[in-house]
Amino acid sequence: MSTEQTTNDPQLISADEAARLIGAGALLIDVRSDKGRASTGSVPAAVVVDRENVAQDFGPDSPARLTGVTGTDQQIVVFCGSVNGSRPVAEKLRLLGYARAVHVDGGFPALRDAGVPASGPTVEIDEPAQPAAV
């Protein structure tokens, strides 16, 4: 099996590299669920995209294309809670012609740690009950 990256295989980049690209004007895409954003926090600069709507939101001829999408030559940085969520979206973007779509190793936590401005969480996570002391 070859280790070469195929045309549609998106590049996995570090959070530090993602922060640099975002600072240079890349479109930042958050594909986490509402619950995921509420429980861990959000990136105000990110565009929230439903993984099921990538073709409509980014299709070059789609009447529902997102307003922040300027063309298939645009640098796009996709993140989720992990690469398992961001990779399929970045792959879909590559298939739609966005050759500069990449995704972030470590997802949201890594972006936050790399200094990308974040807020939240907006809901408290229920802590597991502690056993009573005997």
C-alpha positions in Angstrom: 0.0 0.0 0.0 1.4 3.4 -0.9 1.9 6.1 1.7 1.4 8.9 -0.9 -1.4 11.3 -0.3 -4.1 10.9 -3.0 -5.8 13.9 -4.6 -8.8 13.7 -2.3 -7.0 12.7 0.8 -6.9 15.9 2.9 -3.8 17.1 4.6 -3.8 16.7 8.4 -2.1 19.8 9.9 -1.0 20.8 13.4 -3.1 23.2 15.4 -0.2 25.7 15.2 -0.2 25.5 11.4 -4.0 25.9 11.5 -3.7 29.0 13.7 -1.2 30.5 11.2 -3.5 29.8 8.2 -6.5 31.2 10.1 -4.5 34.3 10.9 -3.7 34.6 7.1 -7.4 34.5 6.3 -8.4 30.9 5.9 -12.0 30.0 6.2 -12.4 28.0 9.5 -15.1 25.4 9.5 -16.5 23.8 12.7 -18.3 20.5 12.1 -19.1 19.6 15.7 -22.6 19.1 16.9 -24.5 21.8 18.8 -24.1 19.7 21.9 -20.4 19.4 21.3 -19.9 23.1 21.0 -22.1 23.8 24.0 -20.2 21.3 26.2 -16.6 22.2 25.2 -16.7 25.7 23.7 -16.7 27.3 20.4 -14.5 29.4 18.1 -16.4 32.7 17.3 -14.5 33.0 13.9 -15.6 29.6 12.7 -18.5 28.9 10.4 -20.6 26.0 11.7 -21.4 23.5 9.0 -23.6 20.4 9.3 -21.6 17.4 7.9 -24.6 16.3 5.9 -24.9 19.6 4.1 -21.3 20.0 2.7 -22.4 19.6 -0.9 -25.1 22.3 -0.6 -22.9 24.7 1.5 -19.9 24.4 -0.7 -21.1 23.3 -4.1 -19.6 25.7 -6.7 -23.0 25.9 -8.4 -25.2 25.5 -5.3 -27.7 28.3 -4.8 -27.4 27.6 -1.0 -23.6 28.0 -1.0 -22.3 29.8 2.1 -21.6 33.5 1.7 -18.0 33.1 3.1 -17.1 30.7 0.3 -15.2 32.5 -2.4 -14.1 29.7 -4.7 -12.4 26.4 -4.9 -9.0 27.9 -4.6 -9.8 29.1 -1.0 -7.8 27.9 1.9 -10.2 26.0 4.2 -9.4 24.6 7.7 -11.9 22.0 9.1 -12.0 21.0 12.7 -14.1 18.8 14.9 -13.5 17.2 18.3 -11.2 14.7 16.5 -9.8 13.8 13.1 -12.6 11.2 12.8 -15.1 14.0 12.4 -13.1 16.5 10.4 -11.4 14.1 7.9 -14.7 13.1 6.1 -15.7 16.7 5.7 -12.3 17.7 4.3 -12.5 14.7 1.9 -15.9 15.9 0.7 -14.5 19.4 0.1 -11.6 17.9 -1.9 -14.1 16.0 -4.0 -15.9 19.3 -4.6 -12.7 20.8 -5.9 -11.4 22.6 -2.8 -7.8 21.4 -3.2 -6.6 23.6 -0.2 -9.0 22.0 2.3 -7.1 20.7 5.4 -8.1 19.4 8.8 -6.7 19.8 12.2 -4.9 17.2 14.3 -6.3 17.3 17.8 -9.4 19.2 16.8 -11.0 21.9 18.9 -8.9 21.3 22.0 -5.7 21.6 20.1 -6.8 24.8 18.3 -7.7 26.4 21.7 -4.3 25.3 23.1 -2.6 26.9 20.1 -4.2 30.2 20.9 -7.1 30.4 18.5 -9.7 32.6 20.3 -12.4 30.4 21.8 -15.3 30.8 24.2 -17.4 28.6 26.4 -18.4 26.0 27.3 -22.0 27.3 27.6 -23.4 24.4 29.5 -22.2 22.6 32.5 -21.3 18.9 32.2 -22.9 16.7 34.8 -20.2 15.2 37.0 -20.5 11.5 37.8 -21.8 11.0 41.3 -19.0 10.3 43.8 -19.5 7.4 46.2 -20.4 8.3 49.7 -17.6 8.2 52.2 -18.0 5.3 54.7 
